[in-house]
Amino acid sequence: MITAKAMRFKCIWIFLCILIVLLVSENTYSSDSNYPIKLEIIDRSQAQYNSPKNTFAAKISALLAKDLEWYYETLTKETVSINKKLFKEAGLDPGKNFDVVAESDKNFIIDKIPYKNGVILIGKIVSKDGSILIGPAVFIKEDGLWKQTIEYNTDEELLKYRDLIMPEEIISSAIKIYPKRWSLNWYNRIKKHMEGKKWVRYFAERVSILCMITNLKDNQGKPYSVKEIVPETILLNYLLSPQPWRFNSEEKVALIVKSKENRYLKKRKGFKEWQNRSKLLEKYKSPVMLVKFNKFKAMETLPKMSPGKEYEATLSGELKNGKRFKGTTKIIITGWNVKHRWKWNHPDWLNSEKDINNWWNKENDFEDWWKKTIKKHKRQNNRKEKGASRW
């Protein structure tokens, strides 16, 4: 008996060969040279066809809106003609085009490649059940606008960009994130001032969160070591790469506790004290991998944030043998903290969560810079107070 899930993926692959491929668009934090990028669903009134990304966003949004006329606007004239002919000959309702997408999917573009007289966008769909679909979509200019074409769909060169990974093929892992409570006010404060104040932007670029990966195993219970992970493939919420560990002039994407990487950890100020008193490593006797992510950018990967709401954080990547792994955990978005109310104009408000005090943020240049920033602010305040007292 064919399951609904199997039928859906069969449809997807049929349409991939005909016309449909993947989903994707812009993220406000990203640029054309910065992938992966998260899909942005838009209204028809927002549709633009001045770039492959914008056309792709319009196409996927049209499919989700079940607007066939709008969907045809995102394709070349020849592609529309072929699409209609194929559905008519097969006796299928053109509305079946809409079956390729689902509102619960997470959709990304992972690369952009020049191709012949157009551009390939490599996309990735992560379905609710954990399935991953990867594939190419080719765009060319027609009458000055970017439209998707099926002209090159049978090219053998495109086969290397296609992949389908079912949930049972993905290695599971245990994930811990610290801290797991992220302040929305902290994020909003930085976003408001980072463009106008360099020191706010510098702080936002440096402060990070800690993530631990451990207990890798397949669906048969076979264990894998974190040493098999390719650190450069790790992503938070399928979007954000780790922030490198820095030791003098050397950088490491990931560190492994209870391995040769310990020599790097021993150089990290505060790590020994943290390891002795922290419960983060409880119950884990095998090596664990430590990665860190920029805190501000990590919050950018979440959907619209609301205080008190819980969100899922996903860490994913690949092993040396090509298998993929994934682990999830929960984080909480917090709101207003009364004790910070009087510190809005003080630099230390940004460190109200004591981020720099966390051992993974203890880098000499970062700490020294922060101390100088606080001292500078105090001097400025003292001068203002002395000036006011003269009057």
Secondary structure, DSSP 4 states (H G I P E B T S, - for coil): ---HHHHHHHHHHHHHHHT--------TT--TTS--EE-----GGG---SSHHHHHHHHHHHHHTT-HHHHHHTB-HHHHHHHHHHHHHTT--GGGGGGG--TT-EEEEEEEEEETTEEEEEEEEE-TTS-EEEEEEEEEEETTEEEEE-TTTT-GGGGGG-EEE-GGGSEEEEEEEES-EEEHHHHHHHHHHTTT-HHHHHHHHH-EEEEEEEEEE-TT--EE-GGGB-GGG-EETTTBPPPPEEETTEEES-EEETSTTHHHHTTSTTHHHHHHH-STTTT--S-EEEEEEEHHHHHHTSSS--TT-EEEEEEEEEBTTS-EEEEEEEEEEE---GGGGGGTTSGGGGGTT-TTTSGGG--HHHHHHHHHHHHHHHHHHHHHHHHHHT-
